Amino acid sequence: MYTESDWCLDELVKIMECVDLGELVVIPIFYKMETDDVRNQTGVFGDNFWELGRHHTEKIDKWKKALNRVPEKMGYVLNETSKESDFIINIVREVMKQRTSFTADQGSEILIENPGAGDEETAESEAPDSAPSLFGIETRIRHFKEMFDSACDRTLTIGIVGMPGIGKTTLTEKLYERFERKFVRKAFLPNVRKLWLDPNILTRELLREEDVIQKVPYMSPESLKAHLLSKKCLIVLDNVSHKKQIEDLLGESDWIKKGSLIIITTSDKSVIEGRVDETYEVLRLSGRDSLQCFSYYACGGNICNLKGNFMNLSKEFVDYAKGNPLVLKILGGELKGRNKTYWEETLRKLAQSPNKRMQGVLQLSYDELGLHQKDVFLDVACFFRSGDEYYVRSLVESCDNEHTDAVSEIKDLASKFLINISGGRVEMHDLLYTFGKELGSQGSCRVWNHEEVDGALKKTAGAESVRGIFLDMSELKDELPLDNCAFTKMHNLRYHKIYNSRCHRECEADCKLNLPDGLKFPLDEIRYLYWLKFPLKNLPEDFNPKNLTDLNLPYSKIEEVWVGVKVCLCLS
């Protein structure tokens, strides 16, 4: 067992330090191990950890921090039913992918703009002869040039995708500058989501330097098409959010001469399906590049060496940004010239809510989701940000496919880069996690703070809107008696969890919820029910498990799950 070895845990601490410095890429393998047991040091894994920790009290905090962070990395989970041969193939593919990414990162590809230098009081600065506006972007441009050259005389359409703020527009601007001299006609349409309602904007932009621009309103469609087909063109459609935008601007592309180049950037991969020849995903920055990017902005546009406490805090900001250049730029700029106390307070606030500028960027992507997609996104952010893909999907998506296709919600969110799916696991970026939790807590639909849970259980007003309740009993100072009708109006309650995060051996946890008059539990929509030390001998007679997917009542007084026969369509 891993946690029986102090040597293994010391090595893990060193490994995470190397990851922070950008010297190492880590792909965790959870071999017949639950990630929650690693993160929270629970189960047999946790029991061994706490037993070992009794003899190494001076190391236990470092070990815990390292174990807490490991499940945040995109890894692979092999359970008892997994096929090991397929598992090994997936690992090899991921290693090859990471090697390719790491090779590209050797050029220090940091997509940042060139801000004006400013005063800073937090670090010793070493200004270079000329502060570079971009680091190592030549590697990516070379890749695009090779694709374009190989296209010969055919029109090449390239899609550039990635999460909001990852550097798609910055890369595209540099590509446009590099290729525009190869074309007489060119058009760069920024922020297409706002411009596309004008169907003639692309034509006007392509012909703006030609005398014929004055005659366009009077030309027949055939004459205009013939004129456009006379010359190759370079077209950039930036920040596309819907397929219709591409359809309205490009149509069938039969008016575009062969040998032209079209570049489309989007935060939604599904938008460009069937419309592009090549798709290029802008990857996150490595740890080393992220630290350099953050330091650049924190030092007012200079390359600098942050020292002491500022270096340690910088690593925490970099860990939060998870390689997103826009996040690093905003945070670095906000912290420029500030003292250590301000840095620490900003870090504390980020754990609860994203920076307002970052929140505005994410809000645009969120607003374009459908109502059901929004619910699934918020459910994942609030309750299931890390877990097996099939398991998470079985909880947050409809059992009866009433609303949409069985795999669409999770897959759609992944295609929009609002969640990640890797190695069969669903994960969520810290920035999106805090953004989603803040949205999800509004209106008391999803509650996890013990005071809010207490209020939701005692008030009947608004009960029908409650979608999820997660109560950590370790946060309760006193015992909490529940009215037997506390759940009767929660018709939309899907997720219910009563647990104790501070008791490492759940069997020793105190049950602070009392049901003096029994319990009425008419929850038709319930999908996830976890209740540590459930105090009754069986679930209430009115409990309906037709949508129940996961039932867990550890260390409870249960003698019979329920009386009689009940239909469980989704429970496995």
Secondary structure, 3 states (H helix, E strand, C coil): CHHHCHHHHHHHHHHHHHHHCCCCCCCCEEECCCHHHHHHCCHHHHHHHHHHHCCCCCCHHHHHHHHHHHHHCCCEEECCCCCHHHHHHHHHHHHHHHHHHHHHHCCCCEECCCCCCCCCCCCEECCCCCCCCEECCHHHHHHHHHHHHHCCCCCEEEEEECCCCCCHHHHHHHHHHHHHHHCCEEEEECCHHHHCCCCCHHHHHHCCCCHHHHCHHHCCHHHHHHHHCCCCEEEEEEEECCHHHHHHHHCCCCCCCCCCEEEEEECCHHHHCCCCCEEEECCCCCHHHHHHHHHHHHCCCCCEECCHHHHHHHHHHHHHHCCCHHHHHHHHHHHCCCCHHHHHHHHHHHCCCCCHHHHHHHHHHHHCCCHHHHHHHHHHHHHCCCEEHHHHHHHHCCCCCCCCCCCHHHHHHHHCCCCEEECCEEECCHHHHHHHHHHHCHHHCEECCHHHHHHHHHCCCCHHHCCEEEEEHHHCCCCEECCCCCCCCCCCCCEEEEECCCCCCHHHCCCCEECCCCCCCCCCCCCEEEECCCCCCCCCCCCCCCCCCEEECCCCCCCCCCCCCCCCCCCC
